[in-house]
Amino acid sequence: MDPVTKVLFGKMPISQLPSVQAAVAEKNKNNTILFMGGIILVGGFLAYHLYRENQEFKIKLKAVTN
């Protein structure tokens, strides 16, 4: 093992490197999925809230114009 790799990975055997890299990639993928799911969930609640406010506004506008 060259000195740079030894400094980067310490005492971890180089044979474990692919499995560690795969685990890190899987963790990053899962974090991305959770983050995007949270954004979609918040966006959905916001869209529904704005939709309900718009419906109430239309009812009030109709009552005022009649």
N, CA, C and O atoms as a GROMACS GRO file, in nm:
protein
  264
    1MET      N    1   0.087  -0.117   0.000
    1MET     CA    2   0.000   0.000   0.000
    1MET      C    3   0.091   0.123   0.000
    1MET      O    4   0.186   0.130   0.078
    2ASP      N    5   0.062   0.217  -0.087
    2ASP     CA    6   0.146   0.337  -0.093
    2ASP      C    7   0.119   0.429   0.026
    2ASP      O    8   0.016   0.413   0.093
    3PRO      N    9   0.207   0.524   0.054
    3PRO     CA   10   0.193   0.609   0.173
    3PRO      C   11   0.067   0.695   0.173
    3PRO      O   12   0.008   0.718   0.278
    4VAL      N   13   0.026   0.742   0.056
    4VAL     CA   14  -0.094   0.827   0.050
    4VAL      C   15  -0.217   0.747   0.089
    4VAL      O   16  -0.298   0.794   0.169
    5THR      N   17  -0.232   0.629   0.035
    5THR     CA   18  -0.346   0.544   0.069
    5THR      C   19  -0.342   0.506   0.216
    5THR      O   20  -0.446   0.500   0.282
    6LYS      N   21  -0.222   0.481   0.268
    6LYS     CA   22  -0.209   0.444   0.409
    6LYS      C   23  -0.253   0.560   0.499
    6LYS      O   24  -0.317   0.537   0.601
    7VAL      N   25  -0.220   0.684   0.461
    7VAL     CA   26  -0.261   0.800   0.539
    7VAL      C   27  -0.412   0.819   0.530
    7VAL      O   28  -0.477   0.850   0.630
    8LEU      N   29  -0.469   0.800   0.412
    8LEU     CA   30  -0.612   0.821   0.393
    8LEU      C   31  -0.696   0.718   0.467
    8LEU      O   32  -0.798   0.752   0.526
    9PHE      N   33  -0.654   0.594   0.465
    9PHE     CA   34  -0.737   0.487   0.519
    9PHE      C   35  -0.683   0.427   0.648
    9PHE      O   36  -0.746   0.337   0.704
   10GLY      N   37  -0.572   0.474   0.696
   10GLY     CA   38  -0.519   0.428   0.824
   10GLY      C   39  -0.488   0.281   0.824
   10GLY      O   40  -0.421   0.231   0.733
   11LYS      N   41  -0.534   0.210   0.925
   11LYS     CA   42  -0.502   0.069   0.941
   11LYS      C   43  -0.605  -0.023   0.878
   11LYS      O   44  -0.597  -0.145   0.893
   12MET      N   45  -0.704   0.035   0.807
   12MET     CA   46  -0.805  -0.049   0.743
   12MET      C   47  -0.740  -0.130   0.631
   12MET      O   48  -0.671  -0.073   0.547
   13PRO      N   49  -0.762  -0.259   0.627
   13PRO     CA   50  -0.707  -0.340   0.517
   13PRO      C   51  -0.766  -0.293   0.384
   13PRO      O   52  -0.885  -0.263   0.374
   14ILE      N   53  -0.681  -0.288   0.284
   14ILE     CA   54  -0.724  -0.240   0.152
   14ILE      C   55  -0.832  -0.330   0.094
   14ILE      O   56  -0.908  -0.286   0.007
   15SER      N   57  -0.841  -0.454   0.140
   15SER     CA   58  -0.944  -0.545   0.088
   15SER      C   59  -1.084  -0.501   0.131
   15SER      O   60  -1.182  -0.538   0.068
   16GLN      N   61  -1.093  -0.422   0.240
   16GLN     CA   62  -1.224  -0.375   0.286
   16GLN      C   63  -1.268  -0.247   0.217
   16GLN      O   64  -1.383  -0.204   0.231
   17LEU      N   65  -1.178  -0.186   0.142
   17LEU     CA   66  -1.209  -0.057   0.079
   17LEU      C   67  -1.334  -0.061  -0.008
   17LEU      O   68  -1.417   0.028   0.007
   18PRO      N   69  -1.352  -0.158  -0.098
   18PRO     CA   70  -1.473  -0.158  -0.182
   18PRO      C   71  -1.602  -0.168  -0.100
   18PRO      O   72  -1.701  -0.103  -0.132
   19SER      N   73  -1.600  -0.250   0.005
   19SER     CA   74  -1.723  -0.264   0.084
   19SER      C   75  -1.751  -0.136   0.162
   19SER      O   76  -1.868  -0.099   0.179
   20VAL      N   77  -1.647  -0.068   0.210
   20VAL     CA   78  -1.666   0.058   0.282
   20VAL      C   79  -1.718   0.164   0.186
   20VAL      O   80  -1.810   0.239   0.220
   21GLN      N   81  -1.662   0.171   0.067
   21GLN     CA   82  -1.708   0.268  -0.033
   21GLN      C   83  -1.854   0.240  -0.071
   21GLN      O   84  -1.932   0.334  -0.089
   22ALA      N   85  -1.891   0.114  -0.084
   22ALA     CA   86  -2.029   0.080  -0.118
   22ALA      C   87  -2.123   0.120  -0.006
   22ALA      O   88  -2.233   0.170  -0.032
   23ALA      N   89  -2.081   0.099   0.119
   23ALA     CA   90  -2.166   0.137   0.233
   23ALA      C   91  -2.184   0.288   0.240
   23ALA      O   92  -2.294   0.336   0.269
   24VAL      N   93  -2.078   0.363   0.215
   24VAL     CA   94  -2.087   0.509   0.217
   24VAL      C   95  -2.177   0.558   0.104
   24VAL      O   96  -2.258   0.648   0.125
   25ALA      N   97  -2.165   0.498  -0.014
   25ALA     CA   98  -2.250   0.537  -0.126
   25ALA      C   99  -2.397   0.507  -0.095
   25ALA      O  100  -2.484   0.587  -0.127
   26GLU      N  101  -2.424   0.392  -0.034
   26GLU     CA  102  -2.562   0.355   0.002
   26GLU      C  103  -2.618   0.452   0.105
   26GLU      O  104  -2.734   0.493   0.096
   27LYS      N  105  -2.537   0.490   0.203
   27LYS     CA  106  -2.581   0.585   0.305
   27LYS      C  107  -2.612   0.720   0.242
   27LYS      O  108  -2.712   0.783   0.276
   28ASN      N  109  -2.526   0.765   0.150
   28ASN     CA  110  -2.552   0.892   0.083
   28ASN      C  111  -2.679   0.887   0.000
   28ASN      O  112  -2.754   0.984  -0.006
   29LYS      N  113  -2.703   0.773  -0.066
   29LYS     CA  114  -2.824   0.758  -0.146
   29LYS      C  115  -2.948   0.762  -0.056
   29LYS      O  116  -3.048   0.825  -0.090
   30ASN      N  117  -2.941   0.694   0.058
   30ASN     CA  118  -3.054   0.693   0.150
   30ASN      C  119  -3.080   0.832   0.207
   30ASN      O  120  -3.196   0.873   0.220
   31ASN      N  121  -2.974   0.904   0.240
   31ASN     CA  122  -2.991   1.041   0.290
   31ASN      C  123  -3.055   1.130   0.185
   31ASN      O  124  -3.140   1.214   0.217
   32THR      N  125  -3.015   1.114   0.060
   32THR     CA  126  -3.073   1.194  -0.048
   32THR      C  127  -3.222   1.162  -0.064
   32THR      O  128  -3.303   1.253  -0.083
   33ILE      N  129  -3.257   1.035  -0.057
   33ILE     CA  130  -3.398   0.995  -0.069
   33ILE      C  131  -3.480   1.054   0.046
   33ILE      O  132  -3.590   1.104   0.023
   34LEU      N  133  -3.428   1.048   0.168
   34LEU     CA  134  -3.499   1.104   0.283
   34LEU      C  135  -3.515   1.256   0.269
   34LEU      O  136  -3.622   1.310   0.298
   35PHE      N  137  -3.409   1.322   0.226
   35PHE     CA  138  -3.413   1.468   0.210
   35PHE      C  139  -3.516   1.507   0.104
   35PHE      O  140  -3.597   1.598   0.126
   36MET      N  141  -3.514   1.441  -0.010
   36MET     CA  142  -3.610   1.472  -0.117
   36MET      C  143  -3.753   1.439  -0.073
   36MET      O  144  -3.847   1.512  -0.106
   37GLY      N  145  -3.770   1.330   0.000
   37GLY     CA  146  -3.903   1.296   0.052
   37GLY      C  147  -3.955   1.402   0.146
   37GLY      O  148  -4.073   1.436   0.142
   38GLY      N  149  -3.868   1.456   0.231
   38GLY     CA  150  -3.909   1.564   0.321
   38GLY      C  151  -3.949   1.689   0.246
   38GLY      O  152  -4.049   1.753   0.280
   39ILE      N  153  -3.872   1.723   0.144
   39ILE     CA  154  -3.906   1.841   0.063
   39ILE      C  155  -4.039   1.820  -0.008
   39ILE      O  156  -4.122   1.912  -0.012
   40ILE      N  157  -4.062   1.702  -0.062
   40ILE     CA  158  -4.188   1.674  -0.130
   40ILE      C  159  -4.304   1.680  -0.032
   40ILE      O  160  -4.411   1.732  -0.065
   41LEU      N  161  -4.285   1.627   0.088
   41LEU     CA  162  -4.390   1.628   0.189
   41LEU      C  163  -4.425   1.772   0.229
   41LEU      O  164  -4.543   1.807   0.236
   42VAL      N  165  -4.325   1.853   0.257
   42VAL     CA  166  -4.349   1.993   0.294
   42VAL      C  167  -4.414   2.068   0.178
   42VAL      O  168  -4.504   2.149   0.199
   43GLY      N  169  -4.368   2.042   0.057
   43GLY     CA  170  -4.428   2.106  -0.060
   43GLY      C  171  -4.573   2.067  -0.078
   43GLY      O  172  -4.656   2.150  -0.116
   44GLY      N  173  -4.605   1.942  -0.050
   44GLY     CA  174  -4.744   1.897  -0.060
   44GLY      C  175  -4.834   1.965   0.041
   44GLY      O  176  -4.944   2.009   0.007
   45PHE      N  177  -4.787   1.975   0.165
   45PHE     CA  178  -4.865   2.045   0.267
   45PHE      C  179  -4.884   2.192   0.230
   45PHE      O  180  -4.992   2.248   0.248
   46LEU      N  181  -4.779   2.255   0.180
   46LEU     CA  182  -4.788   2.395   0.140
   46LEU      C  183  -4.887   2.414   0.025
   46LEU      O  184  -4.967   2.507   0.027
   47ALA      N  185  -4.880   2.327  -0.073
   47ALA     CA  186  -4.972   2.336  -0.186
   47ALA      C  187  -5.117   2.318  -0.140
   47ALA      O  188  -5.205   2.391  -0.185
   48TYR      N  189  -5.141   2.221  -0.052
   48TYR     CA  190  -5.276   2.199  -0.002
   48TYR      C  191  -5.325   2.318   0.078
   48TYR      O  192  -5.441   2.359   0.065
   49HIS      N  193  -5.238   2.376   0.162
   49HIS     CA  194  -5.276   2.493   0.242
   49HIS      C  195  -5.312   2.610   0.151
   49HIS      O  196  -5.412   2.678   0.174
   50LEU      N  197  -5.230   2.634   0.050
   50LEU     CA  198  -5.259   2.744  -0.042
   50LEU      C  199  -5.388   2.718  -0.122
   50LEU      O  200  -5.463   2.811  -0.151
   51TYR      N  201  -5.412   2.593  -0.157
   51TYR     CA  202  -5.535   2.557  -0.228
   51TYR      C  203  -5.657   2.586  -0.141
   51TYR      O  204  -5.755   2.644  -0.188
   52ARG      N  205  -5.651   2.546  -0.013
   52ARG     CA  206  -5.764   2.570   0.078
   52ARG      C  207  -5.786   2.720   0.099
   52ARG      O  208  -5.900   2.766   0.101
   53GLU      N  209  -5.678   2.797   0.114
   53GLU     CA  210  -5.692   2.942   0.129
   53GLU      C  211  -5.755   3.004   0.004
   53GLU      O  212  -5.836   3.096   0.015
   54ASN      N  213  -5.718   2.954  -0.112
   54ASN     CA  214  -5.774   3.005  -0.236
   54ASN      C  215  -5.923   2.974  -0.245
   54ASN      O  216  -6.001   3.058  -0.291
   55GLN      N  217  -5.963   2.855  -0.202
   55GLN     CA  218  -6.105   2.819  -0.203
   55GLN      C  219  -6.185   2.911  -0.110
   55GLN      O  220  -6.293   2.957  -0.146
   56GLU      N  221  -6.131   2.937   0.010
   56GLU     CA  222  -6.199   3.026   0.104
   56GLU      C  223  -6.206   3.168   0.048
   56GLU      O  224  -6.306   3.237   0.065
   57PHE      N  225  -6.100   3.211  -0.017
   57PHE     CA  226  -6.098   3.345  -0.077
   57PHE      C  227  -6.204   3.357  -0.186
   57PHE      O  228  -6.272   3.459  -0.197
   58LYS      N  229  -6.218   3.253  -0.268
   58LYS     CA  230  -6.319   3.256  -0.374
   58LYS      C  231  -6.460   3.265  -0.315
   58LYS      O  232  -6.545   3.337  -0.368
   59ILE      N  233  -6.484   3.193  -0.205
   59ILE     CA  234  -6.616   3.200  -0.141
   59ILE      C  235  -6.643   3.340  -0.087
   59ILE      O  236  -6.752   3.394  -0.106
   60LYS      N  237  -6.544   3.399  -0.021
   60LYS     CA  238  -6.560   3.534   0.034
   60LYS      C  239  -6.576   3.637  -0.078
   60LYS      O  240  -6.655   3.730  -0.064
   61LEU      N  241  -6.503   3.621  -0.187
   61LEU     CA  242  -6.512   3.713  -0.300
   61LEU      C  243  -6.651   3.703  -0.365
   61LEU      O  244  -6.710   3.805  -0.403
   62LYS      N  245  -6.702   3.583  -0.376
   62LYS     CA  246  -6.834   3.564  -0.435
   62LYS      C  247  -6.941   3.629  -0.346
   62LYS      O  248  -7.036   3.689  -0.397
   63ALA      N  249  -6.926   3.618  -0.212
   63ALA     CA  250  -7.023   3.678  -0.120
   63ALA      C  251  -7.018   3.830  -0.128
   63ALA      O  252  -7.121   3.896  -0.115
   64VAL      N  253  -6.901   3.887  -0.148
   64VAL     CA  254  -6.888   4.033  -0.154
   64VAL      C  255  -6.942   4.087  -0.287
   64VAL      O  256  -7.004   4.193  -0.289
   65THR      N  257  -6.919   4.017  -0.396
   65THR     CA  258  -6.961   4.067  -0.527
   65THR      C  259  -7.109   4.048  -0.551
   65THR      O  260  -7.164   4.113  -0.640
   66ASN      N  261  -7.175   3.962  -0.476
   66ASN     CA  262  -7.320   3.941  -0.498
   66ASN      C  263  -7.401   4.035  -0.419
   66ASN      O  264  -7.524   4.030  -0.425
   0.00000   0.00000   0.00000
